[in-house]
Structures are given as structure tokens and as C-alpha cells.
Amino acid sequence: MSAYEKVLLARAKDRPTGLSYIENIFEDFIELHGDRRFADDPAIVGGIATLHGRPVTVIAMEKGKDMRERVRRNFGAPNPEGYRKALRLMEQAEKFHRPVVCFVDTSGARGQGQAIAENLLEMSGLKTPIVSILVGEGGSGGALALAVADQVWILENAVYSVISPEGCASILWKDSKKVKDAADCLRLTAQDMADLGVVEQV
């Protein structure tokens, strides 16, 4: 299977979303809202749950399952308040000695540099254990903002890249038809991530 075919699988509309993982892996999930500065961002779902009886903090990027839900959740592209909400929940987890599990699935972020940078800085200093799992698209800084972790895992047909193949093709070759070549050059598949040592588990 080619790299671009993996990209299309990662983007498939019937692929499980962040909430699907929360509902099927964890118990007693209680969603917490808001960044305590501005608003609640529905593209980031987070809260407290239990895993094998142990309290954990769970944070997931949520794309939505139908068009109405996707529009409401901005197609899984968080705004700054979403990243701030995620960071607030991680800091709360550290305070109460809960590990954090993040599910990452976003095509990327635009204009969120400061919020992403704050997450990168603060997450790198958190003492509570963090596991981040790439479950679909891991696009640029938008994905990295939830993937500074003690363990980074990726599903077999997920991808992780600094830029989309379409963006890469338009920059390097000024030709959208080169998207398959771009996907190959980016080395963005789960197998590539394992070979490069970017992730611990596939």
C-alpha cells in the first residue's frame, strides 16, 4: 500500500473519532469544558475517566461523525482555546497525580502558533505520565501540540507529518498532481515513524 493510500485511509469518513476511543476504552467518563480564559472548543474533548479502575485524564481531538457534527467541531481543527483547555486538563492531572492519555487526529492548525508553543513548553515540563496516540491524521503543529509525551504511539494506518502531501506538492513542485510523490518523500506512515524512532509503538 502506498503512502498516499495510507493518507486516504487516515482521512476516511467512517474512521473512528476521538470520542469513539473514549467511549470504547474508558469507563465513567466525565467531560470537562472550557479553557477558563475565553470559551469551550468542541474540537477538543477532555475529561476524567477510569481505565481498569484507575483514574486518568483523557483528551481527544474530535472531528465529528456527520457533516453537521464536523462543522460544529471545526473538522477536528482546534482553536487556541482548545489547546488551552487541553493544557488546563493536563496541569490538573499533574496536580491530582493522574496519568494523561491523548488521542490525536487533526489535519493541522493555522494561526495557532502561540497556543501550540505554550503547550509544547508546558507539556515538556509536566511530571505526570503522558501517552499520546495518533489515531488518524497527525498534521503539523496541530498534532504536535498534544503529542509531546512520554510515549507516542500510532495506529497502523495513521500518518504523522509536518505538512500535508497536498501542501508539500504545492510548495515543492507547484503541482497538485505530485501529491503521491510528496507523500512518499514525507515518510509519514506509521511504519516510517517507527523506523525513524519518532514513535514507540505501532
Secondary structure, 3 states (H helix, E strand, C coil): CCHHHHHHHHCCCCCCCHHHHHHHHCEEEEEECCCCCCCCCCCEEEEEEEECCEEEEEEEECCCCCHHHHHHCHHHCCCHHHHHHHHHHHHHHHHCCCCEEEEEEECCCCCCHHHHHHHHHHHHHCCCCEEEEEEEEEEHHHHHCCCCCCEEEECCCCEEECCCHHHHHHHHCCCHHHHHHHHHHHCCEHHHHHHHCCCCEC
